[in-house]
Amino acid sequence: MNPDKIQSVFLILISMAGSFAAFTAVQRFFAPREESRSPIGDISDMEGKEVSAFSHLDGSKNFWDKLDLFLARKLGQEKKLEETYMLLGRPANTNPLKMLHLKMIAGTVLPLLFFALSQSPFCIIFMPLGFLLPDAGIYSGRIRKRQEDIIHNFPTFVDLAALMIESGLDYMTAFDRIVKIAPVKTGLELEIEKTINEVQLGYARRDALRRFSLRTGLQEVRSFVGLIVQSDELGTSLVELLRNYSADMRFRRLNKAEKLAAQASTKMLIPLFIFIFPTVFILMLAPMIMDLVTGGMPF
């Protein structure tokens, strides 16, 4: 075999190994650390006990099943894909295994596309980038849109819950009443309905509320669930806690709106410098430049 070809193949293998090593190192470096939780308001007692979507691949003799399981576990994607699927609202048209397949396809197609354009064998280093592309380009946007839809109606839901609990209803009964009277079921009402169904199926209220907070992935919902659990643990008044929490959420939303409004003037400088100012300069200087071109220098 030609030594140049051997050297080229060797460099490609080194590039593949180096790119995957860098991908794994960066992923582990940015992985969130385990947080110590207080026993009061701790809602993580059942975390990790759910059956993984990849568990049925254990013991399979199919090559593709083994490849899926290898990539999911060795690259640390098993738990991440489960969490992403949960934050997406568990849509019926996909599952964590299909999400992994999409990442594998993107990780294969992207380097092939660059190879077709540049004819360079080192395009294999774009494989980790393609593997991460669906997370950044598809799933993160959908999760953010769903979370915005949930948090939009959350202060009103907390106010209604406090009002109904004050009238004498249990908080889970109050949640059920709010869901039933809602004219349109948004993402928040759907998640509350799932929580109520889980309680009716035999889940403890604490566990059902924990799952509700995990499905949304919002700090506001986690704090809300923590307030309810703390109220059950300590026997404090839940009505005042919910009213104060609702007022605090509205105050933070107002501060966020003011912050975004203050940032708008700074962000407008970018299109001004790129699009507006050059056009103004061209309009102002074009007659002068035309006179210089046609009439020559004035001296």
Secondary structure, DSSP 8 states (H G I E B T S, - for coil): --HHHHHHHHHHHHHHHHHHHHHHHHHHHTS-------STT---TTTT-S--TTGGGTT---HHHHHHHHHHHHTT-HHHHHHHHHHTT--TT--HHHHHHHHHHHHHHHHHHHHHHH--GGGGGGHHHHHHHHIIIIIHHHHHHHHHHHHHSHHHHHHHHHHHHHTT--HHHHHHHHHHH-SS--HHHHHHHHHHHHHHHT--HHHHHHHHHHHH--HHHHHHHHHHHHHHHH---HHHHHHHHHHHHHHHHHHHHHHHHHHHHHHTHHHIIIIIHHHHHHHHHHHHHHHHHHH----
